[in-house]
Amino acid sequence: MRNILYFNPNDAKQFDFTRFATSLNKYAKISDSDIKSALKTLDQYENLHVSRLVELGTALIAKNASEASAKEYFDAHSQYFGGRFERLRRITGYLVGTLDRWNDGKKAEERARVKHSVNSAIDDAERAARLQAQAVARSVAYAA
């Protein structure tokens, strides 16, 4: 990957890894090795639209921090998409941006599902306590 395209192909700029990493690390602590590993999937392209980097950055932040941080990053950089786009996520098998148009049953299903954390900063005991608290709040059985 050598050039990043913005709105016009004539405006291509050289990809700057340091700038990309600094931008991501404003929203989540992501190691250079994790970023480089994710960028390897794009090595086959000589030119790349900036929106693809925003999508990649959003996924990295969601994986290493929270959905809220990922949404904040996406909103801050979505002007590169050339129009109004909303981020789609897979929730209970559906691609959605928000739950606004869901009926009460689907909303209840989404609230009841167990959300697994990828945050390694939480130790196992704290994670088990949180899962137990979620189970009690939802009146479901949980075995640690």
C-alpha positions as CSV (number, residue, x, y, z in Angstrom):
1,M,0.0,0.0,0.0
2,R,1.6,3.2,-1.1
3,N,-1.0,5.9,-1.8
4,I,-4.2,7.0,0.0
5,L,-7.0,8.4,-2.1
6,Y,-9.4,10.9,-0.7
7,F,-12.1,12.5,-2.9
8,N,-10.2,12.8,-6.2
9,P,-7.7,10.3,-7.5
10,N,-5.4,13.2,-8.4
11,D,-5.2,14.0,-4.6
12,A,-3.4,10.7,-3.7
13,K,-1.0,11.1,-0.7
14,Q,1.7,8.8,0.6
15,F,0.5,6.6,3.5
16,D,2.0,7.7,6.8
17,F,2.0,4.9,9.3
18,T,2.9,7.2,12.2
19,R,0.0,9.5,11.5
20,F,-2.4,6.6,11.3
21,A,-1.2,5.0,14.5
22,T,-1.3,8.4,16.4
23,S,-4.9,8.9,15.2
24,L,-5.9,5.4,16.4
25,N,-4.2,5.8,19.8
26,K,-6.2,8.9,20.6
27,Y,-9.2,6.6,21.0
28,A,-7.6,3.3,22.2
29,K,-4.2,2.0,23.1
30,I,-3.3,-0.2,20.1
31,S,0.2,-1.6,19.6
32,D,2.2,-0.9,16.4
33,S,2.4,-4.7,15.8
34,D,-1.4,-5.0,15.9
35,I,-1.8,-2.1,13.5
36,K,0.8,-3.6,11.1
37,S,-0.9,-7.0,11.3
38,A,-4.2,-5.4,10.3
39,L,-2.6,-3.4,7.5
40,K,-1.1,-6.6,6.0
41,T,-4.6,-7.4,4.7
42,L,-4.3,-4.2,2.5
43,D,-0.7,-4.8,1.3
44,Q,-1.9,-6.0,-2.1
45,Y,-3.3,-2.6,-3.0
46,E,-1.1,0.2,-4.4
47,N,-3.9,2.8,-4.0
48,L,-6.4,2.7,-1.2
49,H,-9.4,4.9,-0.5
50,V,-9.2,6.5,2.9
51,S,-12.6,5.1,3.9
52,R,-11.0,1.7,4.0
53,L,-8.5,2.9,6.6
54,V,-11.3,4.4,8.6
55,E,-13.2,1.1,8.6
56,L,-10.0,-0.7,9.6
57,G,-9.3,1.8,12.4
58,T,-12.9,1.5,13.7
59,A,-12.5,-2.3,13.9
60,L,-9.2,-2.1,15.7
61,I,-10.6,0.4,18.2
62,A,-13.7,-1.7,18.8
63,K,-11.5,-4.8,19.4
64,N,-9.1,-3.0,21.8
65,A,-11.3,-0.6,23.6
66,S,-15.1,-0.1,23.3
67,E,-17.9,0.4,20.8
68,A,-18.3,3.9,22.1
69,S,-14.7,4.8,21.3
70,A,-15.0,3.1,17.9
71,K,-18.1,5.1,17.1
72,E,-16.4,8.3,18.2
73,Y,-13.5,7.6,15.9
74,F,-15.8,6.7,13.0
75,D,-17.9,9.9,13.5
76,A,-14.7,12.0,13.6
77,H,-13.4,10.5,10.3
78,S,-16.6,9.7,8.4
79,Q,-16.3,12.9,6.3
80,Y,-13.9,10.9,4.1
81,F,-16.8,8.8,2.9
82,G,-18.1,11.6,0.7
83,G,-21.6,11.6,2.2
84,R,-23.6,10.6,5.2
85,F,-22.9,7.0,6.1
86,E,-23.7,5.2,9.3
87,R,-21.7,2.4,10.7
88,L,-23.2,-1.1,10.4
89,R,-22.7,-3.8,13.0
90,R,-23.8,-7.3,13.2
91,I,-26.2,-7.7,16.1
92,T,-28.0,-11.0,16.6
93,G,-27.4,-12.0,13.0
94,Y,-28.6,-8.7,11.5
95,L,-26.6,-5.9,10.0
96,V,-27.7,-2.7,11.7
97,G,-26.6,0.8,12.5
98,T,-29.1,1.5,15.3
99,L,-31.9,-0.4,16.9
100,D,-34.5,2.4,16.3
101,R,-36.6,0.4,13.9
102,W,-36.5,-2.9,15.8
103,N,-39.7,-4.2,17.4
104,D,-39.8,-4.8,21.2
105,G,-39.0,-8.5,20.9
106,K,-35.8,-7.9,18.9
107,K,-34.8,-5.2,21.3
108,A,-35.3,-7.5,24.3
109,E,-33.3,-10.2,22.5
110,E,-30.4,-7.8,22.0
111,R,-30.5,-6.7,25.6
112,A,-30.5,-10.3,26.9
113,R,-27.6,-11.5,24.9
114,V,-24.2,-11.9,26.6
115,K,-21.7,-9.4,25.4
116,H,-18.2,-10.8,25.4
117,S,-15.3,-8.5,26.2
118,V,-12.0,-8.6,24.4
119,N,-10.5,-6.2,26.9
120,S,-7.5,-8.0,28.4
121,A,-7.1,-5.4,31.1
122,I,-9.9,-7.0,33.1
123,D,-8.7,-10.0,35.1
124,D,-10.6,-13.2,35.2
125,A,-12.1,-12.7,38.6
126,E,-13.5,-9.3,37.7
127,R,-14.8,-10.6,34.3
128,A,-16.6,-13.5,36.2
129,A,-18.1,-11.0,38.6
130,R,-19.4,-8.9,35.8
131,L,-20.9,-11.9,34.0
132,Q,-22.5,-13.0,37.3
133,A,-24.0,-9.5,37.8
134,Q,-25.4,-9.5,34.2
135,A,-26.9,-12.9,34.7
136,V,-28.6,-11.8,38.0
137,A,-29.9,-8.6,36.4
138,R,-31.4,-10.7,33.6
139,S,-32.7,-13.4,35.9
140,V,-30.8,-16.2,34.1
141,A,-28.6,-18.9,35.5
142,Y,-24.8,-18.4,35.2
143,A,-22.2,-21.0,36.2
144,A,-18.6,-19.7,36.5
